[in-house]
């Protein structure tokens, strides 16, 4: 290598040593575009064409800022003309973008964007290859400059293998770029995976709720049909009326969209159910309804949840008493939740099976847990003087 070429690169190396802080800033600025894309992709959904536009914008911005620093070093310390400095700047930008974009295309074609076993070794090899390529291209640029512009004839092999600082600079730049690029895609894949898992979780939850609702309708239908069956022999006319009411009940329950329905619709279903059962129980069955004035009847609650408590009160309370009794339904609005209380005469069976694993009650507990997590509550307790209270608390927000 001639003294002239060596002197040229030696001056650049000295300049880099002289301005370490500025050099560090210029090198690390290359990774900022990729990190910016990562942040922006987190905040908004970027369309593919906009993502491509951002990629090229930040590629030009990053390599352009680094090349401006190198052009400044060349212009100030080596007495280059403005034209030669500009050409040097353009070639530096092209070298950086061409290498990194070629790497990007190769990675996309191979499908090895994400990290896996052996990724560290693969990345190290990729960084070394990119750095050597950077060194060769930079040295080729300077060789062409000294031979064609300055009309000098440095040794070709020595010029191409000159490694300090081109190789060191390439190692630093390519390490930053490659790591930032893969970390960006890794972060994007993690976000997509988290979103996918969340969607699967919601779907699984929805399927489970639907299954519970599907269990509830046959359970209700079975009990209602038993009531109609008992009337067929005793009073055909009342049995026909029961079938009409049952038809209305099924229509309102089976065609309820979603797992939630308004309080108003739930209360209408309860009135039809009580009327159906009063055909069988007559005066033995009474319903006392108390709804606070501040309760919004459009508020959504789990479908058939109150009806289940009314049915449970009738089956385990009124039906077991010769004199019958009155089922009391009260709905009140508290500060943070809606409180629904169904009270009936009777005693709470202490059997674990009858209290906790009966299909309807178990179903209701599961639905409340799935719909509201720990925010909702349900309890079934025995009160003094022979009454049983079933209480549902549903969060207002």
Secondary structure, 3 states (H helix, E strand, C coil): CCHHHHHHHHHHHHHHHHCHHHHHHHHHHHHHHHHHHHHHHHHCCCCHHHHHHHHHHHHHHHHHHHHHHHHHHHHHHCCCCHHHHHHHHHHHHHHHHHHHHHHHHHHHHHCCCCCCCCHHHHHHHHHHHHHHHHHHHHHHHHHHHHHHHCCCCCCHHHHHCCCCCHHHHHHHHHHHHHHHHHHHHHHHHHHHHHHHHHHHHHHHHHHHHHHHHHHHHHHHHHHHHHHHHHHHCCCHHHHHHHHHHHHHHHHHHHCCCCCEEEHHHHHHHHHHHHHHHHHHHHHHEEEEEEECCCCCCCCEEECCHHHHHHHHHHHHHHCCCCCCEEEEEEEEECCCEEEEEEEEECCCCCCHHHHHCCHHHHHHHHHHHHHHHHHCEEEEEEECCCEEEEEEEEECC
